[in-house]
C-alpha cells in the first residue's frame, strides 16, 4: 500500500472523547487509510469530576492493538495516557485469517462493549470465500459507567443492525464485570458472520417505513425490563417499575426479561427497552444505593430515592419514544459508522420529519426531492454531540460519504472487500 499523508484529527473536536478515537481507528482499519489524532480525548480533561482524564484508556489500547496486529499497521503513541496517536494500516480486512479472537483489557473495568464497537466494523469486513464465522471473546467490564451495557448491545444495537442490514451476531454473556464498587472482570462472546468478499452492507427494509425518516406516531407494544440489582431490591423494584410503566405506558405489555442479583449495594443497573415492531428504544441507568440511611437497606429514604430514580428513567424512555423518530439518543450515534460504510441511502432520525414520511422504506429516501447536503467540515446534524461527532469523523475518513438534511440521511460509500489475490 503506497505511503500516504495521514488524515489529521483533533481529538478535542465535538464530544472530544473516546468515541472519536474508536470510530477513526475502525474506519482507518477498514478503508486502509492512515490517521493521526492529536489531543486524544482532550475534552475529558475538563469533565467527569474535574480532574485530568484525557489520553488513551486501557480499552482504547486493547482495541487498537488488535487492529494494528490485524492490519500490520505502523503505530506510534499507543499507550495508556497517550495523547497523540498515529495509525498506519498496511493490510485490508480481506487479508485477515484468524477466525477465533480473544482479547483481554489490562483493566478489569475496561468496557467490553466499547472494545467490541471499535473492532466490529473491521471484523464485519473480514469475511472469506468460505463464509466462515469469526468468534470474538472479550474480557473486561460488561456494566461500566459511560459505556453501553452488554444488555443494551444485546437488546437494542445488535437487533437493529440485523433488522436494518441483515448483520447476524450471536452473543453470550459468560460472566458479568462491573466498574461500580469493587471492579470485577467479566466475559462476553460474539459469533459474527462477516460479509463475504465483494458484498456490501445494504439496507434491507423495503416494505414499510421503519428507518425511513420517522413516522411521528410510534405505538409501543412492549417494554422489556432488565434489572441487575441487590437481591433484596428485586421484588420492590419490580413492583415500582410495574406501577410507573403502567401509568406512563398504559395497556403496554411489560416483560421482565432479566432479574438478577448484582451482588452488592454499589451495583444497580436497570435497562428499559420500548419495542414497536422492529423499532427499539433503550434507556438505562447504572448507579448505587442512595447514601441516605445506608445502614438500613429497606428504610423509607432509600425506597423513596430509588423510586424517584426509576420514575425518572421511565419518563426519559417515554420522552425518547415521543419524539417520533426511529432510534434513541445512543443508538443514533452508534449507527453512523454503519450508515457511512453501507451502500445507498439510510436514515435513522430521532425525531419526525414530515419531508421524509411520504413513500415507503428506502424508496422515500431515493426519491426525496429536497435533499440538502451538509458541508461536514465540523460536527453537524440533529441529535447529541456524540451523533454529530460520529458523522463528522465518517466524513473526514470517507470523502465519498454524503450526509443530507442535518445528518438525517446518509449516502454511504458501499465499502466492500475483494477476495485475497484480487485488487480493488
C-alpha positions as MATLAB code, in Angstrom:
seq = 'XXXXXXXXXXXXXXXXXXXXXXXXXXXXXXXXXXXXXXXXXXXXXXXXXXXXXXXXXXXXXXXXXXXXXXXXXXXXXXXXXXXXXXXXXXXXXXXXXXXXXXXXXXXXXXXXXXXXXXXXXXXXXXXXXXXXXXXXXXXXXXXXXXXXXXXXXXXXXXXXXXXXXXXXXXXXXXXXXXXXXXXXXXXXXXXXXXXXXXXXXXXXXXXXXXXXXXXXXXXXXXXXXXXXXXXXXXXXXXXXXXXXXXXXXXXXXXXXXXXXXXXXXXXXXXXXXXXXXXXXXXXXXXXXXXXXXXXXXXXXXXXXXXXXXXXXXXXXXXXXXXXXXXXXXXXXXXXXXXXXXXXXXXXXXXXXXXXXXXXXXXXXXXXXXXXXXXXXXXXXXXXXXXXXXXXXXXXXXXXXXXXXXXXXXXXXXXXXXXXXXXXX';
ca = [
       0.000    0.000    0.000;
       1.612    3.336   -1.026;
       2.625    5.795    1.679;
       0.000    8.472    2.246;
      -0.124   11.583    4.340;
      -2.215   10.736    7.406;
      -5.612   12.305    7.908;
      -5.268   14.702   10.833;
      -7.936   14.761   13.529;
      -8.028   16.948   16.611;
      -9.243   14.766   19.485;
     -10.903   17.774   21.132;
     -13.409   18.134   18.287;
     -17.091   17.732   19.131;
     -17.628   15.320   22.001;
     -13.844   15.113   22.267;
     -13.714   11.697   23.911;
     -13.149    8.052   23.165;
     -15.874    7.763   20.547;
     -13.869    9.865   18.107;
     -10.853    7.577   18.595;
     -12.857    4.366   18.193;
     -14.628    5.420   15.000;
     -11.493    6.887   13.455;
      -9.380    3.782   14.082;
     -12.182    1.460   12.972;
     -12.646    3.311    9.684;
      -8.891    3.604    9.139;
      -8.572   -0.172    9.528;
     -11.469   -0.910    7.159;
     -10.602    1.684    4.496;
      -6.833    1.287    4.772;
      -6.097    4.973    5.359;
      -3.518    6.405    7.794;
      -4.646    8.733   10.571;
      -3.042   10.947   13.183;
      -5.069   12.011   16.215;
      -3.745   14.799   18.419;
      -5.131   15.863   21.809;
      -6.638   12.397   22.275;
      -9.761   12.618   24.458;
      -8.802   16.243   25.067;
     -12.240   17.294   26.276;
     -12.121   14.718   29.059;
      -9.567   16.867   30.889;
     -12.354   19.185   31.948;
     -15.230   16.788   32.569;
     -16.436   13.889   34.699;
     -15.212   15.069   38.055;
     -12.984   17.957   37.011;
      -9.685   16.056   37.158;
      -7.398   15.470   34.215;
      -8.515   12.300   32.461;
      -7.564   12.765   28.799;
      -5.431   10.425   26.716;
      -5.930    6.806   25.730;
      -7.501    4.420   28.246;
      -6.905    0.714   28.587;
      -9.934   -0.174   26.478;
      -8.702    2.005   23.586;
      -5.220    0.481   23.727;
      -6.670   -3.058   23.720;
      -8.832   -2.397   20.662;
      -6.182   -0.501   18.687;
      -3.528   -3.117   19.459;
      -5.811   -5.698   17.859;
      -6.463   -3.507   14.820;
      -2.729   -2.849   14.492;
      -1.928   -6.570   14.508;
      -4.784   -7.364   12.153;
      -3.716   -4.745    9.584;
       0.061   -4.956   10.134;
      -0.114   -1.276   10.986;
       2.693    1.071   11.871;
       1.635    2.690   15.128;
       3.082    5.328   17.420;
       1.763    6.786   20.661;
      -0.195    3.671   21.575;
      -0.030    3.584   25.368;
      -2.372    4.334   28.238;
      -2.415    8.102   28.707;
      -1.038    8.761   25.218;
      -2.330   11.990   23.697;
      -1.025   11.716   20.127;
      -1.759    8.571   18.135;
      -0.622    7.692   14.626;
      -2.081    4.598   12.999;
      -0.988    3.440    9.521;
      -2.626    0.184    8.405;
      -0.891   -1.725    5.602;
      -3.315   -4.623    5.091;
      -7.066   -4.720    4.479;
      -9.637   -6.857    6.347;
      -9.687   -9.300    3.419;
      -6.178  -10.421    4.427;
      -7.243  -11.316    7.951;
      -7.254  -15.083    8.550;
      -7.922  -15.543   12.264;
     -11.429  -16.882   12.971;
     -11.049  -17.082   16.764;
     -10.134  -13.860   18.567;
      -9.584  -13.445   22.314;
      -8.967  -10.042   23.864;
      -8.467   -9.013   27.489;
      -8.002   -5.422   28.589;
      -5.393   -4.771   31.270;
      -8.020   -3.136   33.464;
     -10.883   -5.429   34.507;
     -13.279   -2.465   34.381;
     -12.476   -1.593   30.755;
     -15.664   -1.754   28.734;
     -16.073   -4.914   26.655;
     -18.783   -3.222   24.601;
     -16.598   -0.246   23.661;
     -13.797   -2.620   22.650;
     -16.372   -4.502   20.576;
     -17.576   -1.316   18.906;
     -14.022   -0.312   17.968;
     -13.147   -3.578   16.222;
     -16.536   -4.828   15.000;
     -16.522   -2.882   11.691;
     -13.147   -4.421   10.802;
     -14.314   -7.923   11.693;
     -17.512   -7.363    9.715;
     -15.473   -6.817    6.541;
     -13.017   -9.658    7.236;
     -15.095  -12.388    5.594;
     -13.668  -15.097    3.386;
     -14.949  -17.035    0.392;
     -15.959  -19.958    2.627;
     -18.262  -17.741    4.673;
     -16.659  -18.856    7.938;
     -17.862  -17.065   11.091;
     -15.500  -15.238   13.432;
     -15.694  -15.787   17.186;
     -14.714  -12.840   19.339;
     -14.234  -13.207   23.103;
     -13.630  -10.042   25.122;
     -12.727   -9.934   28.807;
     -13.373   -6.778   30.835;
     -16.353   -4.855   32.169;
     -19.864   -5.569   30.912;
     -21.614   -2.935   33.052;
     -19.347    0.107   33.044;
     -20.019    3.803   33.629;
     -20.309    5.945   30.466;
     -20.478    2.831   28.268;
     -23.231    0.748   26.699;
     -24.006   -2.329   28.768;
     -23.975   -5.840   27.360;
     -27.780   -5.761   27.735;
     -28.053   -2.628   25.582;
     -25.856   -4.194   22.921;
     -27.868   -7.415   23.080;
     -31.341   -5.893   23.115;
     -31.008   -2.658   21.117;
     -27.934   -2.224   18.907;
     -27.424   -5.730   17.540;
     -31.137   -6.411   16.824;
     -31.316   -3.089   14.972;
     -28.264   -3.932   12.868;
     -29.801   -7.284   11.986;
     -33.180   -5.793   11.072;
     -31.717   -2.914    9.070;
     -28.709   -4.525    7.389;
     -29.005   -8.259    7.968;
     -25.894   -8.325   10.189;
     -26.012  -11.526   12.229;
     -24.210  -11.701   15.574;
     -24.742  -14.432   18.140;
     -23.804  -13.293   21.639;
     -23.379  -14.763   25.082;
     -22.608  -13.220   28.435;
     -20.296  -15.665   30.192;
     -19.634  -13.502   33.216;
     -20.537  -10.011   34.374;
     -17.903   -7.364   35.076;
     -18.506   -4.085   36.899;
     -16.856   -0.686   37.265;
     -19.106    0.173   40.234;
     -17.923   -0.940   43.643;
     -15.098   -3.452   43.573;
     -14.013   -3.791   39.951;
     -14.641   -7.259   38.560;
     -13.826   -8.880   35.238;
     -16.497  -10.364   33.005;
     -16.537  -12.012   29.592;
     -18.706  -11.574   26.513;
     -18.538  -13.817   23.449;
     -19.719  -12.864   19.965;
     -20.043  -15.081   16.895;
     -20.090  -12.882   13.817;
     -20.968  -13.715   10.235;
     -18.814  -11.275    8.228;
     -19.618  -10.032    4.761;
     -18.243  -12.199    2.003;
     -15.689  -10.647   -0.369;
     -17.431   -8.328   -2.799;
     -20.544   -7.898   -0.653;
     -21.668   -4.562    0.769;
     -23.861   -3.582    3.662;
     -27.331   -2.959    2.277;
     -30.464   -1.604    3.870;
     -32.956   -4.485    3.695;
     -36.231   -2.825    4.741;
     -38.328   -2.242    1.644;
     -41.963   -2.919    2.529;
     -42.698   -0.231    5.075;
     -41.314    2.838    6.760;
     -39.099    1.556    9.527;
     -35.926    3.570    9.125;
     -37.274    5.992    6.556;
     -37.445    9.237    8.474;
     -39.723    8.801   11.451;
     -43.469    8.356   11.448;
     -44.267   10.654   14.328;
     -46.564    8.026   15.785;
     -44.635    5.243   17.496;
     -47.028    2.801   19.112;
     -45.162    0.960   21.845;
     -46.210   -2.674   22.083;
     -43.850   -3.995   24.764;
     -41.410   -2.639   27.318;
     -38.659   -5.079   28.270;
     -37.087   -4.598   31.689;
     -33.629   -5.816   32.703;
     -32.663   -5.405   36.355;
     -29.320   -6.364   37.866;
     -29.717   -5.137   41.437;
     -29.136   -6.337   45.021;
     -31.257   -9.418   45.690;
     -33.460   -7.792   48.326;
     -34.350   -4.993   45.876;
     -35.668   -7.166   43.041;
     -39.235   -7.527   44.320;
     -39.819   -3.902   45.413;
     -38.249   -2.534   42.231;
     -40.326   -4.900   40.110;
     -43.451   -3.575   41.781;
     -42.372    0.070   41.487;
     -41.428   -0.220   37.827;
     -44.649   -2.071   37.011;
     -46.647    0.773   38.540;
     -44.685    3.516   36.773;
     -44.738    1.789   33.397;
     -48.479    1.143   33.622;
     -49.052    4.818   34.388;
     -46.902    6.200   31.555;
     -47.340    3.358   29.027;
     -50.941    2.233   29.724;
     -52.051   -1.070   28.206;
     -48.499   -1.896   27.098;
     -47.128   -5.334   27.921;
     -44.254   -5.242   30.428;
     -41.764   -8.064   30.192;
     -39.221   -8.518   32.981;
     -36.551  -10.002   30.771;
     -33.679  -10.078   33.300;
     -33.946  -10.014   37.098;
     -30.522  -10.808   38.526;
     -28.672  -10.316   41.806;
     -25.868   -7.784   41.351;
     -24.143   -8.995   44.493;
     -23.513   -5.567   46.027;
     -25.378   -2.416   47.061;
     -22.924   -0.447   44.912;
     -24.228   -2.153   41.777;
     -27.664   -1.173   40.485;
     -28.312   -1.455   36.772;
     -31.684   -1.111   35.024;
     -32.408   -1.091   31.286;
     -35.813   -0.347   29.762;
     -36.397   -1.143   26.088;
     -39.564    0.047   24.371;
     -40.407   -2.024   21.300;
     -42.651   -1.089   18.398;
     -42.422   -3.536   15.543;
     -38.742   -3.608   14.629;
     -38.015   -0.344   16.433;
     -36.216   -0.421   19.769;
     -35.670    2.491   22.137;
     -33.449    1.959   25.168;
     -32.918    3.924   28.349;
     -30.794    2.746   31.256;
     -29.077    3.710   34.464;
     -26.046    2.427   36.348;
     -25.980    3.663   39.916;
     -25.547    2.609   43.529;
     -27.629    2.524   46.683;
     -28.508    6.061   47.818;
     -26.221    7.231   50.616;
     -29.057    8.194   52.934;
     -29.501    5.615   55.628;
     -27.180    3.027   54.123;
     -27.235    1.032   57.359;
     -30.824    0.074   56.672;
     -31.460   -1.157   53.151;
     -35.213   -1.020   53.482;
     -35.673    2.388   55.075;
     -38.069    4.927   53.632;
     -35.357    7.338   52.443;
     -33.700    4.719   50.267;
     -37.006    3.461   48.905;
     -38.124    6.984   48.052;
     -34.838    7.854   46.330;
     -34.785    4.698   44.247;
     -38.436    5.066   43.290;
     -37.744    8.609   42.119;
     -34.835    7.379   40.012;
     -36.973    4.688   38.417;
     -39.822    7.121   37.674;
     -37.333    9.456   36.009;
     -35.994    6.556   33.919;
     -39.480    5.606   32.722;
     -40.242    9.233   31.851;
     -36.994    9.530   29.874;
     -37.931    6.442   27.879;
     -41.341    7.910   27.140;
     -39.745   11.180   26.021;
     -37.382    9.318   23.659;
     -40.274    7.456   22.024;
     -42.463   10.567   21.848;
     -40.042   12.397   19.544;
     -41.457   10.293   16.697;
     -38.128    9.064   15.350;
     -36.829    5.544   14.935;
     -33.841    5.407   17.333;
     -32.916    6.574   20.796;
     -30.162    9.075   21.559;
     -27.383    6.493   21.936;
     -28.419    4.218   19.093;
     -28.344    7.108   16.632;
     -24.650    7.829   17.124;
     -23.767    4.113   17.114;
     -25.444    3.640   13.719;
     -23.487    6.406   11.969;
     -20.426    4.309   11.080;
     -22.573    1.559    9.549;
     -24.559    4.096    7.535;
     -21.332    5.571    6.177;
     -19.975    2.159    5.160;
     -23.246    0.903    3.678;
     -24.433    1.087    0.093;
     -27.233    3.535   -0.691;
     -29.165    5.936    1.494;
     -30.270    5.278    5.059;
     -31.957    7.338    7.729;
     -32.045    6.823   11.490;
     -33.507   10.061   12.888;
     -34.517   10.686   16.491;
     -37.491   12.846   15.593;
     -40.177   13.099   12.944;
     -39.509   14.830    9.623;
     -42.628   15.368    7.513;
     -40.477   15.633    4.384;
     -39.368   12.012    4.758;
     -42.615   10.283    5.633;
     -44.053   10.018    2.117;
     -43.249    6.811    0.263;
     -42.041    3.593    1.767;
     -38.748    2.346    3.155;
     -35.654    3.249    1.162;
     -37.779    4.398   -1.766;
     -38.723    7.538    0.127;
     -35.019    8.322    0.549;
     -34.003    7.598   -3.049;
     -36.781    9.797   -4.416;
     -36.547   12.538   -1.815;
     -36.724   15.847   -3.756;
     -35.488   18.184   -1.041;
     -32.060   16.923   -0.075;
     -29.681   19.493    1.380;
     -26.104   18.225    1.501;
     -24.155   19.002    4.657;
     -20.702   20.580    4.413;
     -19.465   18.226    7.147;
     -16.384   20.299    7.962;
     -17.292   20.210   11.652;
     -19.626   18.114   13.852;
     -23.112   18.568   12.452;
     -26.713   17.484   12.324;
     -29.510   16.603   14.701;
     -29.116   14.676   17.911;
     -26.459   14.531   20.579;
     -22.912   15.828   20.270;
     -21.826   12.189   20.034;
     -24.010   11.745   16.940;
     -22.745   14.985   15.392;
     -19.138   13.982   16.033;
     -19.633   10.478   14.657;
     -20.931   11.879   11.365;
     -18.022   14.301   11.143;
     -15.435   11.542   11.638;
     -17.004    9.421    8.878;
     -16.876   12.391    6.508;
     -13.219   13.052    7.350;
     -12.111    9.469    6.682;
     -14.508    8.545    3.878;
     -14.505   11.501    1.467;
     -17.223    9.968   -0.714;
     -19.783    9.635    2.068;
     -22.602   12.183    1.842;
     -24.838   13.431    4.634;
     -28.039   15.348    3.993;
     -30.734   17.251    5.885;
     -28.968   17.853    9.203;
     -27.459   14.395    9.147;
     -30.807   12.655    8.965;
     -29.916   10.949    5.674;
     -26.633    9.290    4.765;
     -25.475    8.112    1.371;
     -22.829    5.556    2.210;
     -19.732    4.594    0.252;
     -20.694    0.958   -0.365;
     -17.488   -0.381    1.168;
     -16.543   -3.896    0.095;
     -13.501   -6.128    0.078;
     -12.068   -8.124   -2.777;
     -11.016  -11.725   -2.262;
      -7.351  -12.350   -1.480;
      -5.313  -12.195   -4.649;
      -7.627   -9.710   -6.350;
      -7.269   -5.930   -6.444;
      -9.946   -3.450   -5.565;
];
